[in-house]
Amino acid sequence: MDLLQEINETKQEWLNMQNVYNELQDPRLIDAVIYRMNAVERKYEYLLQLAKAEHLVNREIFVR
């Protein structure tokens, strides 16, 4: 998988986890969802740093 594809998939996963959190009905799952959302967010930030180091540009992702 190339870096831009991984960034896009991770971004989508992060957005999906935000939706899960917003629609959560069972308060017993809040901690698990927050943990997963934070983990995916950290992965996304890491991948963006890699893209920045490689000077990658995408229409949806611009990294200076």
N, C-alpha and C positions, 0 to 999 in steps of 0.2 A: 504494500500500500504506500502510495507516495504521501509526502508530508501535507500537501494541501488537502488531499482527500481525508486524511486523518484529522486535520483541523476542522474541516467541515462536519465530519461525523461526530467529533467530540463536542463541537458547538451545538449541534442538534440534540445530542444526548443531554447537554447542560440545560437547554431550553425545555426539553421534555421533563427533566427532573423539576424544574421550576413549576411547570404545569401540574405535575403530580403533587407537589407541595401545596399549591394554591387550591387544589381540588380534594385534598386529603380529608377524609371523613373520620378516620380512627386516630385519636390523639396518641395512641400507643405507638404509632409508626413515625411520629414527627422526628424523633432523634435519628432514626435510621435514614429517613429521607434527607434530612439536613446533612448528615455525614456523607452520604453518597453525592449529594449536590456539591458539597465543598470539595470532595475528592475530584470530581469531574471538572470543576472550575479550576483547580490547581493544575490538572493535566492540560486543560485548554491554555492556561497562561504559559505553561512550559512549552507547549507546541508553538505558540506565538513567538516566544523568545527564539526558538530554533529557526522559525521562518524569518525573523528579523535578522538573525546572524547570517542567513543565506540570501538575504535581500530578495525574498520572494514577494511577488505581487499577484493578487487575484482580484477579480471584480468585486467580490463580496468581502474579501479580506485584504486590507492594505496595511502593510507593516513597514514603517519607516526605519 
